[in-house]
Amino acid sequence: EYGSYPDRVVVPAALCDDDVAAAATHRSARRFVVLAYRHAASGGAMLRASQPRTGLGGHRSRADELVLAAARRACGVADRPDDGPPLLIVDARPTTNAMANMALGGGYESPLHYAHCAVHFLGIANIHAV
């Protein structure tokens, strides 16, 4: 039902199943934001998800924005949206590929809509060939 994910995944406890399901509709292949790794000592976390479906119209999903905000809080970084360091969103694609995907209904996270987040593109031309 949710892309390539297993039957059980880790999401912030503050979220209910309906929150996750609503956020999944905004992501390519319904691959919503989940925990991939968490450092036991520092609490630092690595999350994974597919590209958001923003399209040329810059569509937003309040549910998806809430999931990322909950993930940031769950890592112990901040209690309020503007506290602590920003959540770093790392997109493996080149910036031009992410922008071009908007014409096909895809896209990338806008720091204007995701509270206290920053986006960094790695510039890997074909991540699926790596």
N, C-alpha and C positions, 0 to 999 in steps of 0.2 A: 504494500500500500504506500510506503514511503521510500521510493527510489531504491537505492542500494543498501539501505540500513538494515541491521539485524532486528530481531523482534524486540529487543530491549536496548534502550539508549539512555544516557544520562543528560538530563536537562535541569535547570535550576528548580529547587523545591517550591519556589514561589509561583511557579507556573502550573496550570491545570492542563489536562489533555486537550480541552477546547482551545486554549491559547496556542498550543503547539500546532494543532490541526489548522487553525486559522493562519498562522504564520507560514505553514508549509505550502499553502496555496499561492504564496507570493514568490516561491523559490522554484527554480528549474528542477524538474523531475521530483518535486516535493521534498528535496533534500534540505530540511530546516537545520537550524543551528544546533549542534550537539557537541558535547565534550569529547575530545579525542585523546587528550593527555592533561594531567594535572600534577605539578611538582608538589610532592608531599611537604617539603619544608617551607617553601616560599608561597605556595598557593597559586603560583602562576599557572595559567591554563592555556591550552591550545584547543580551539574550537574549529569545527569544519562545517561547511554548508556549500550549496551550489549558488550560482549567481541569482540575485533577485530579478524578478520579472518586472523591471521598471519601464521598459519600452521607450519609445521616442517621447511619449507624453510625460515621462518622469513619474509614473505611478508610484504611490506610497502604500505601505501596509502598516497600519498602527500596530497590529499584532506582531509583525516582524520586528518593528522598532522596540516594542516592549520586551520581546525575547532577548534581544541583544543587551538592553538595559538590565534585565534580570541576570543575565550571564555575568555582566560586569560587576554587579553587586554581589553575586554568589562567590566570586573570586576574592571577596574581601577588599576590593580596591576602594570602594566608596559606598557610603550610604545614600548620598544624594547624587543626582546626575552630573553636577559640575565639580565634585570632589575628586581628588587624586589624579593620577595620570590618565590620558585618554586611552580608550580601547583601540588597539591597533588592528585594523582590518587589512590583511595581506592578501592581495589578489595576484595569483601567479601569472596572469596574462599581461601582455603589453597593454598600455593605456588605450592605444588605437583599436585593439581587438575588442576591448570591453565596450568602447563607444560604438563600434560597428555592430556589436551584438544587440544594441538597443533597437536597431532597425528590424531585428528578428524577434523582438519582444523581450530580450534579455537586458542586461545592463550591469550596474554596480551600485554599491551603497553610497549614497550622498551624505557627506558629513553635515550637510544642512538639515537632514532629517533624522540622523542617528545621533542622539545626544552624546557629546563628549567622545566622539570617535574620530579617528584619522584613517585614511585609506592610503596604502602604499602598493604600487604595482611592481611586480618583479620583472616583467618583460620577457617571460618564457614564451616563445612563439607557439609551440605546440606541446602543452603540458602533458597530453595523453601519450606522447611519444617518449617521454622521459622514463 
